Amino acid sequence: MIQFTAEWAAQLVAAFDGSGIHRVGTPGDLASGAWFESETEKSGAMVSRVPVPIQHTIIDEAWLECANQRIDGLPMFDSPSTPGISGKLCASSGNGEIAFAEFPPNAASIKGQPLELLRRAMPHRALIVATRVSGDSLSPINAQYYDTPFGPPVLLVAGMHHEFLAEHAAKNTPLKLVSSHRRVAAKSFNIAASASSENCLLPLAVVTPRTGWWESTAERAGGMVAWLAAVHAAANLKQTGQLKRDVHAYATCGHELGHLGLQALTQQQLPLITGAKYWLHLGANLGGAGNLNMAVRAANTRDSEQMRDLLVAEGYPTQHILVEPISKISGEGHDLTHLGAKVLSLAGSNLHFHAASDRWPGNVNATGIAAVARAVAQWIKLQAGQ
């Protein structure tokens, strides 16, 4: 069986990083998906590509002009398009036509967060959001309602402009905003892998997202590497006659657009949602450099503690592992929990979350990723092996 070393993890992360921007429906999505499918096939598991039709957003123009300064931006992909709106800038609680606010890039990791509530309640004609992240670059916010856009047009701008915009919001400076975008039919796909047993025990399921706004290397690659380790472990159990329950693994597309790939998966595999013994959710940032904090979440604390112990045994620093309640779960794990699945979730930290600076090698800890991969493989052996 393959050894899940830091060198092995580094080779995979570097290949993922080099396959381009991984936004769903783009050439980088398709290229990285084909590469990841090929890597999965090396495990010996049954592997298939499951098409997911999508609507791809094309940005025509996205900018604002204030006090003779033009600032380029990015639309929120679940807000409406506008060819142009002019009016006075104000704070989100102030009087004016165009409101300004600051939010982190995880401001829409699940539905019902403060940014969504602001957008639904605000009387303004448009909203500008400065995204705050390390380096204060432009860090997109996920479009949880991609299928049902709502509220006024929202333009995201780099956090480096927050002081300028806050100053002019206080002055009610006139401003023009353009956020023009449209959608075209496109394609993406989920990757499914399975190892089947002749026993009738409840199956295991493993899920990780594989797309993101930019290269999104630390955000996505750690989960993908750990997912590969899970598939290898399950396939090895089958090959050695030790597999006691089916293992199904899914790498889904469209995380950044309301979890489109997971939506398709839950429609196709509805009985598995509540029928699996566990869903192991390998979430974001499993191995980001600079901040190794990782949350382990499950409805049963004993399940979280078991995973924590496996991580520690494989070399992940004890002080950085946080056992948290399932109520804090986010991403695809949150959706699965809401649908009634029994979920065990891992999610890490990332100083460059959703930023173009989330790249290999500077923002990735391959040693940490390898430790997570080994712990996940051991978990599969404990849950599915004889």
VEXDREN-2710 file (C-alpha; in Angstrom, 1 decimal):
% VEXDREN-2710
k/r/px/py/pz
1/MET/0.0/0.0/0.0
2/ILE/1.2/3.6/-0.7
3/GLN/2.9/5.4/2.1
4/PHE/1.3/8.7/2.9
5/THR/4.5/10.7/3.4
6/ALA/5.0/14.5/3.3
7/GLU/6.8/14.0/0.0
8/TRP/3.8/12.2/-1.4
9/ALA/1.5/14.9/-0.2
10/ALA/3.8/17.7/-1.6
11/GLN/3.8/16.1/-5.1
12/LEU/0.0/16.0/-5.1
13/VAL/-0.4/19.6/-3.8
14/ALA/2.1/21.0/-6.3
15/ALA/0.3/19.2/-9.2
16/PHE/-3.0/20.6/-8.0
17/ASP/-1.6/24.1/-7.7
18/GLY/-0.1/23.9/-11.2
19/SER/-3.4/23.0/-12.9
20/GLY/-4.7/26.6/-12.9
21/ILE/-7.5/28.5/-11.3
22/HIS/-10.0/26.0/-10.0
23/ARG/-13.2/28.0/-10.2
24/VAL/-16.0/25.7/-11.3
25/GLY/-16.7/25.5/-15.0
26/THR/-13.3/26.9/-16.0
27/PRO/-10.5/25.2/-17.8
28/GLY/-8.6/24.8/-14.5
29/ASP/-11.6/23.0/-13.0
30/LEU/-11.8/20.6/-15.8
31/ALA/-8.0/20.0/-15.9
32/SER/-7.6/19.5/-12.2
33/GLY/-10.6/17.3/-12.1
34/ALA/-9.2/15.1/-14.9
35/TRP/-5.9/14.9/-13.0
36/PHE/-7.6/14.0/-9.7
37/GLU/-9.7/11.4/-11.4
38/SER/-6.5/9.8/-12.7
39/GLU/-4.8/9.9/-9.3
40/THR/-7.9/8.3/-7.8
41/GLU/-7.8/5.4/-10.3
42/LYS/-4.3/4.5/-9.0
43/SER/-6.0/3.3/-5.8
44/GLY/-7.7/0.4/-7.5
45/ALA/-11.1/1.5/-6.4
46/MET/-14.1/1.8/-8.8
47/VAL/-13.9/5.4/-10.1
48/SER/-16.4/7.3/-12.2
49/ARG/-17.0/10.9/-13.4
50/VAL/-20.5/12.2/-12.6
51/PRO/-21.4/15.2/-14.8
52/VAL/-22.8/18.3/-13.1
53/PRO/-24.3/20.9/-15.5
54/ILE/-23.9/24.4/-14.3
55/GLN/-24.4/28.1/-15.2
56/HIS/-21.0/29.8/-15.5
57/THR/-20.8/33.5/-14.6
58/ILE/-19.0/35.8/-17.1
59/ILE/-18.1/39.2/-15.7
60/ASP/-18.4/42.1/-18.3
61/GLU/-17.5/45.0/-16.0
62/ALA/-17.1/45.3/-12.2
63/TRP/-15.8/48.5/-10.7
64/LEU/-16.6/51.6/-8.7
65/GLU/-15.5/55.2/-9.1
66/CYS/-15.3/57.5/-6.1
67/ALA/-13.4/60.8/-5.6
68/ASN/-11.8/60.4/-9.0
69/GLN/-10.4/57.0/-8.1
70/ARG/-11.4/53.8/-9.9
71/ILE/-11.4/50.5/-8.0
72/ASP/-11.9/47.2/-9.7
73/GLY/-13.9/44.6/-8.0
74/LEU/-15.8/41.3/-8.4
75/PRO/-19.6/40.8/-8.2
76/MET/-21.1/38.6/-5.6
77/PHE/-22.3/35.8/-7.8
78/ASP/-25.7/35.5/-6.1
79/SER/-26.5/39.2/-6.4
80/PRO/-28.2/40.8/-9.5
81/SER/-26.3/42.5/-12.3
82/THR/-26.4/46.2/-12.9
83/PRO/-25.1/48.3/-15.8
84/GLY/-24.5/51.1/-13.4
85/ILE/-25.8/52.8/-10.2
86/SER/-24.9/56.3/-9.1
87/GLY/-25.6/57.7/-5.6
88/LYS/-24.1/58.8/-2.3
89/LEU/-21.9/56.3/-0.4
90/CYS/-22.8/55.6/3.2
91/ALA/-22.2/53.1/5.9
92/SER/-24.5/50.0/5.8
93/SER/-26.6/51.6/8.6
94/GLY/-26.5/55.0/7.1
95/ASN/-28.5/57.1/4.6
96/GLY/-27.5/57.0/1.0
97/GLU/-28.0/55.0/-2.2
98/ILE/-24.9/52.8/-2.0
99/ALA/-23.8/51.2/1.3
100/PHE/-20.4/50.1/2.4
101/ALA/-19.4/47.3/4.8
102/GLU/-16.4/45.1/5.6
103/PHE/-16.6/41.3/5.9
104/PRO/-14.2/38.3/6.0
105/PRO/-14.2/35.9/3.1
106/ASN/-16.0/33.2/5.1
107/ALA/-19.0/35.5/5.6
108/ALA/-21.2/33.1/3.6
109/SER/-19.8/29.7/4.6
110/ILE/-23.4/28.7/5.6
111/LYS/-26.7/30.3/5.1
112/GLY/-28.2/32.8/7.5
113/GLN/-25.0/34.7/8.5
114/PRO/-24.9/38.5/9.1
115/LEU/-24.0/39.4/5.5
116/GLU/-27.0/37.6/4.2
117/LEU/-29.3/39.2/6.8
118/LEU/-27.9/42.6/5.9
119/ARG/-28.5/42.1/2.1
120/ARG/-32.0/41.0/2.7
121/ALA/-33.0/43.9/5.0
122/MET/-31.0/46.8/3.5
123/PRO/-32.9/49.6/1.7
124/HIS/-30.0/50.7/-0.4
125/ARG/-29.7/50.3/-4.1
126/ALA/-26.3/48.6/-4.0
127/LEU/-23.7/47.3/-1.5
128/ILE/-19.9/47.4/-1.6
129/VAL/-18.0/44.9/0.6
130/ALA/-14.3/45.2/1.3
131/THR/-13.1/41.6/2.0
132/ARG/-10.6/41.5/5.0
133/VAL/-8.0/38.8/4.9
134/SER/-4.2/38.6/5.3
135/GLY/-2.7/40.9/2.8
136/ASP/-6.1/42.6/2.3
137/SER/-6.4/41.4/-1.3
138/LEU/-9.7/40.7/-3.1
139/SER/-11.0/37.5/-1.5
140/PRO/-14.4/36.4/-3.0
141/ILE/-17.3/35.4/-0.8
142/ASN/-19.2/32.3/-1.6
143/ALA/-22.5/32.5/-3.4
144/GLN/-24.7/30.4/-1.3
145/TYR/-27.8/31.4/-3.2
146/TYR/-26.4/31.0/-6.7
147/ASP/-29.6/29.3/-7.9
148/THR/-31.8/32.1/-6.5
149/PRO/-29.9/35.5/-6.5
150/PHE/-31.4/38.1/-4.1
151/GLY/-31.0/41.6/-2.8
152/PRO/-29.3/44.6/-4.4
153/PRO/-26.2/44.3/-6.5
154/VAL/-23.1/43.6/-4.4
155/LEU/-19.6/44.5/-5.5
156/LEU/-16.6/43.0/-3.6
157/VAL/-13.4/44.9/-3.5
158/ALA/-10.0/44.3/-1.9
159/GLY/-9.6/45.0/1.8
160/MET/-6.8/47.4/1.1
161/HIS/-9.4/50.0/0.1
162/HIS/-11.4/49.8/3.3
163/GLU/-10.0/53.0/4.9
164/PHE/-10.6/55.0/1.7
165/LEU/-14.2/53.8/1.3
166/ALA/-15.0/54.1/5.0
167/GLU/-13.8/57.7/4.9
168/HIS/-15.9/58.6/1.9
169/ALA/-18.9/56.7/3.3
170/ALA/-18.7/59.0/6.3
171/LYS/-18.7/62.0/3.9
172/ASN/-21.6/60.7/1.8
173/THR/-19.3/61.1/-1.3
174/PRO/-21.0/60.6/-4.7
175/LEU/-20.0/57.3/-6.3
176/LYS/-20.7/55.2/-9.4
177/LEU/-20.8/51.4/-9.3
178/VAL/-20.9/48.9/-12.2
179/SER/-21.5/45.2/-11.6
180/SER/-22.4/43.7/-15.0
181/HIS/-22.4/39.9/-15.3
182/ARG/-24.2/37.1/-17.1
183/ARG/-24.4/33.4/-17.2
184/VAL/-23.8/30.8/-19.8
185/ALA/-24.2/27.0/-19.8
186/ALA/-21.1/25.1/-18.8
187/LYS/-20.0/21.7/-17.5
188/SER/-18.3/20.4/-14.4
189/PHE/-18.3/17.0/-12.6
190/ASN/-18.1/15.2/-9.3
191/ILE/-15.7/12.3/-8.9
192/ALA/-17.0/9.2/-7.3
193/ALA/-14.9/6.3/-5.9
194/SER/-16.1/3.2/-4.2
195/ALA/-14.9/-0.1/-2.6
196/SER/-17.7/-2.7/-2.1
197/SER/-18.0/-5.4/0.5
198/GLU/-20.2/-8.5/0.5
199/ASN/-21.4/-7.7/4.0
200/CYS/-24.6/-5.9/4.7
201/LEU/-23.2/-3.4/7.3
202/LEU/-24.1/0.3/7.0
203/PRO/-21.7/1.9/4.5
204/LEU/-19.2/4.8/5.1
205/ALA/-19.2/7.9/2.9
206/VAL/-16.4/10.4/2.5
207/VAL/-16.8/13.9/0.9
208/THR/-14.5/16.8/0.0
209/PRO/-14.9/19.8/-2.3
210/ARG/-12.5/20.1/-5.2
211/THR/-13.1/23.6/-6.6
212/GLY/-12.5/27.2/-5.4
213/TRP/-12.2/30.8/-6.4
214/TRP/-8.5/30.9/-7.4
215/GLU/-5.9/28.1/-7.2
216/SER/-7.2/27.8/-3.6
217/THR/-4.3/25.5/-2.8
218/ALA/-4.3/25.3/0.9
219/GLU/-8.0/25.6/1.1
220/ARG/-8.8/22.6/-1.1
221/ALA/-5.6/20.4/-1.6
222/GLY/-5.4/19.1/2.0
223/GLY/-8.9/17.7/1.9
224/MET/-8.3/16.2/-1.5
225/VAL/-5.1/14.5/-0.4
226/ALA/-6.8/13.1/2.7
227/TRP/-9.7/12.0/0.5
228/LEU/-7.2/10.1/-1.7
229/ALA/-5.8/8.4/1.4
230/ALA/-9.3/7.3/2.4
231/VAL/-9.9/5.8/-1.0
232/HIS/-6.5/4.0/-1.0
233/ALA/-7.2/2.6/2.4
234/ALA/-10.7/1.3/1.4
235/ALA/-9.4/-0.2/-1.8
236/ASN/-6.5/-1.9/0.1
237/LEU/-9.0/-3.4/2.6
238/LYS/-11.0/-4.8/-0.3
239/GLN/-7.9/-6.2/-2.1
240/THR/-6.8/-7.9/1.1
241/GLY/-10.2/-9.3/1.9
242/GLN/-10.7/-7.2/5.0
243/LEU/-13.4/-4.8/3.9
244/LYS/-16.5/-5.3/6.1
245/ARG/-18.6/-2.4/4.8
246/ASP/-18.9/-0.4/1.5
247/VAL/-17.0/2.8/1.3
248/HIS/-18.2/5.6/-1.0
249/ALA/-16.1/8.7/-1.6
250/TYR/-17.1/11.8/-3.5
251/ALA/-15.0/14.8/-4.6
252/THR/-17.6/17.5/-5.4
253/CYS/-17.5/20.6/-7.7
254/GLY/-19.1/24.0/-7.2
255/HIS/-18.3/24.5/-3.5
256/GLU/-18.0/28.3/-4.1
257/LEU/-21.5/28.5/-5.8
258/GLY/-23.8/27.1/-3.2
259/HIS/-22.3/23.6/-3.1
260/LEU/-23.7/22.8/-6.6
261/GLY/-21.9/19.4/-6.7
262/LEU/-23.2/18.4/-3.3
263/GLN/-26.7/19.4/-4.4
264/ALA/-26.4/17.1/-7.4
265/LEU/-24.9/14.3/-5.2
266/THR/-27.7/14.4/-2.6
267/GLN/-30.3/14.2/-5.3
268/GLN/-28.6/11.2/-6.9
269/GLN/-27.7/9.4/-3.7
270/LEU/-30.6/10.3/-1.4
271/PRO/-30.8/6.9/0.5
272/LEU/-27.1/7.2/1.3
273/ILE/-27.5/10.5/3.1
274/THR/-29.2/9.0/6.2
275/GLY/-28.2/5.4/5.4
276/ALA/-24.5/5.7/5.9
277/LYS/-22.9/4.9/9.3
278/TYR/-20.9/8.1/9.0
279/TRP/-20.2/10.8/6.5
280/LEU/-16.6/11.9/6.8
281/HIS/-16.5/15.6/5.7
282/LEU/-12.9/16.7/4.8
283/GLY/-13.5/20.4/4.8
284/ALA/-11.3/23.5/4.0
285/ASN/-7.8/24.3/4.9
286/LEU/-6.4/21.0/6.1
287/GLY/-2.8/21.9/6.1
288/GLY/-2.5/25.6/5.7
289/ALA/0.8/27.1/6.7
290/GLY/0.9/29.8/9.4
291/ASN/-2.1/28.5/11.4
292/LEU/-2.4/24.8/12.0
293/ASN/-5.6/25.0/14.1
294/MET/-8.1/22.3/13.1
295/ALA/-11.6/21.8/14.3
296/VAL/-13.0/18.2/14.7
297/ARG/-16.8/18.2/14.9
298/ALA/-19.3/15.4/15.4
299/ALA/-22.7/14.9/17.1
300/ASN/-21.0/12.4/19.4
301/THR/-18.0/13.8/21.3
302/ARG/-16.5/10.3/21.4
303/ASP/-16.3/10.3/17.6
304/SER/-14.5/13.6/17.6
305/GLU/-12.1/12.4/20.3
306/GLN/-11.3/9.2/18.4
307/MET/-10.3/11.3/15.3
308/ARG/-8.3/13.7/17.5
309/ASP/-6.4/10.8/18.9
310/LEU/-5.7/9.4/15.4
311/LEU/-4.4/12.8/14.3
312/VAL/-2.1/13.1/17.3
313/ALA/-0.8/9.5/16.8
314/GLU/0.1/10.5/13.2
315/GLY/2.0/13.6/14.3
316/TYR/-0.5/16.4/14.1
317/PRO/0.2/18.9/17.0
318/THR/-2.1/18.2/19.9
319/GLN/-2.4/21.9/20.8
320/HIS/-3.8/22.8/17.4
321/ILE/-6.7/20.2/17.5
322/LEU/-10.0/21.6/18.7
323/VAL/-12.9/19.3/19.5
324/GLU/-16.0/21.4/18.8
325/PRO/-19.8/20.8/18.8
326/ILE/-21.5/19.8/15.6
327/SER/-23.4/23.1/15.8
328/LYS/-20.3/24.9/14.5
329/ILE/-20.0/22.8/11.4
330/SER/-19.8/24.6/8.0
331/GLY/-19.6/23.9/4.3
332/GLU/-20.9/20.6/2.8
333/GLY/-20.8/19.0/6.2
334/HIS/-23.4/21.5/7.4
335/ASP/-25.6/20.7/4.5
336/LEU/-25.4/17.0/5.1
337/THR/-26.1/17.4/8.8
338/HIS/-29.2/19.5/7.9
339/LEU/-30.4/16.6/5.7
340/GLY/-30.1/14.1/8.6
341/ALA/-26.7/12.6/7.9
342/LYS/-24.4/11.5/10.7
343/VAL/-21.3/13.6/10.0
344/LEU/-17.7/13.7/11.3
345/SER/-16.1/16.9/10.0
346/LEU/-12.5/18.2/9.8
347/ALA/-11.9/21.9/9.0
348/GLY/-8.7/23.9/9.4
349/SER/-7.5/27.5/9.2
350/ASN/-6.0/29.6/6.4
351/LEU/-4.5/33.1/6.7
352/HIS/-5.0/33.5/2.9
353/PHE/-8.5/32.1/2.7
354/HIS/-10.1/32.8/-0.7
355/ALA/-7.2/35.0/-1.7
356/ALA/-5.1/34.6/-4.8
357/SER/-2.1/34.3/-2.5
358/ASP/-3.3/30.9/-1.3
359/ARG/-0.6/29.0/-3.3
360/TRP/2.0/26.3/-3.1
361/PRO/4.5/26.2/-1.5
362/GLY/4.3/29.4/0.6
363/ASN/0.8/28.8/2.2
364/VAL/0.9/25.0/2.5
365/ASN/2.2/22.6/5.2
366/ALA/2.8/19.3/3.5
367/THR/3.8/17.6/6.7
368/GLY/0.5/18.6/8.3
369/ILE/-1.5/17.4/5.3
370/ALA/0.4/14.0/5.4
371/ALA/-0.5/13.6/9.1
372/VAL/-4.2/14.2/8.3
373/ALA/-4.1/11.8/5.4
374/ARG/-2.6/9.0/7.6
375/ALA/-5.1/9.7/10.3
376/VAL/-8.0/9.5/7.8
377/ALA/-6.6/6.2/6.4
378/GLN/-6.4/4.8/9.9
379/TRP/-10.0/5.9/10.6
380/ILE/-11.2/4.1/7.4
381/LYS/-9.4/0.9/8.6
382/LEU/-11.0/1.1/12.0
383/GLN/-14.5/1.7/10.7
384/ALA/-14.5/-0.5/7.6
385/GLY/-11.8/-3.1/8.3
386/GLN/-12.1/-6.5/9.9
END
